[in-house]
Amino acid sequence: MLNPFQRACADVYGGGDFAHVQNVEEAREAGDTLFAFLMIELASTEGCDSAEEAVRRLDMAIADIQGLAEALQRGGRPAR
């Protein structure tokens, strides 16, 4: 069973292509590893118990992805 944050993720991610997902195992089986990652990060069992915590986790994931994209644009080198 999904919590409200996971339900929102399933309903919105990929333009709603994953709205049928009902649990984390189905998210893993969907074949989109970023979607599965988000569903795990937003799980109550992982400590995601408020909208603020859900947003914090999403913000962290966004920052990590942006940092990687910037590093790749620099040829894979870390920022100085």
C-alpha positions as CSV (number, residue, x, y, z in Angstrom):
1,M,0.0,0.0,0.0
2,L,1.3,3.4,-0.9
3,N,1.5,6.4,1.3
4,P,0.1,9.8,0.0
5,F,3.6,10.9,-1.3
6,Q,4.2,7.6,-3.2
7,R,0.6,7.8,-4.6
8,A,1.3,11.3,-5.9
9,C,4.6,10.1,-7.4
10,A,2.9,7.2,-9.1
11,D,0.1,9.4,-10.4
12,V,2.3,12.2,-11.8
13,Y,5.7,10.5,-12.8
14,G,6.0,9.8,-16.5
15,G,2.8,11.7,-17.3
16,G,0.8,9.2,-15.3
17,D,2.2,6.1,-17.0
18,F,2.7,4.5,-13.5
19,A,-0.6,5.4,-11.9
20,H,-1.5,1.7,-11.9
21,V,1.3,0.9,-9.4
22,Q,0.1,-0.1,-6.0
23,N,3.2,-1.0,-4.1
24,V,7.0,-0.7,-4.1
25,E,7.5,-4.2,-5.7
26,E,5.3,-3.2,-8.6
27,A,7.4,0.0,-8.9
28,R,10.5,-2.1,-9.1
29,E,8.9,-4.3,-11.8
30,A,7.9,-1.3,-13.9
31,G,11.3,-1.1,-15.4
32,D,12.1,2.5,-14.7
33,T,14.8,2.7,-12.0
34,L,14.4,6.4,-11.3
35,F,10.7,5.8,-10.6
36,A,11.6,2.9,-8.3
37,F,14.2,5.0,-6.5
38,L,11.7,7.8,-5.9
39,M,9.0,5.3,-4.7
40,I,11.5,3.8,-2.2
41,E,12.7,7.3,-1.0
42,L,9.1,8.3,-0.4
43,A,8.2,5.2,1.6
44,S,7.0,5.4,5.1
45,T,9.3,2.5,6.0
46,E,12.2,4.7,4.9
47,G,11.1,7.5,7.3
48,C,9.2,9.7,4.9
49,D,6.4,10.7,7.1
50,S,5.5,14.3,6.1
51,A,5.1,16.4,3.0
52,E,8.1,18.4,4.2
53,E,10.3,15.3,4.4
54,A,9.1,14.2,1.0
55,V,10.0,17.5,-0.6
56,R,13.4,17.5,1.2
57,R,14.2,14.1,-0.2
58,L,13.1,15.2,-3.7
59,D,15.2,18.3,-3.4
60,M,18.2,16.3,-2.4
61,A,17.8,13.9,-5.4
62,I,17.4,16.9,-7.7
63,A,20.6,18.5,-6.4
64,D,22.5,15.2,-6.8
65,I,21.3,14.8,-10.4
66,Q,22.1,18.4,-11.2
67,G,25.6,18.0,-9.7
68,L,26.2,15.0,-11.8
69,A,25.0,16.7,-15.0
70,E,27.3,19.7,-14.3
71,A,30.2,17.3,-13.7
72,L,29.6,15.6,-17.0
73,Q,29.5,18.9,-18.8
74,R,32.9,19.6,-17.3
75,G,34.2,16.3,-18.6
76,G,33.4,14.3,-15.4
77,R,35.5,16.4,-13.1
78,P,34.2,17.6,-9.7
79,A,33.5,21.3,-9.1
80,R,36.3,23.3,-7.5
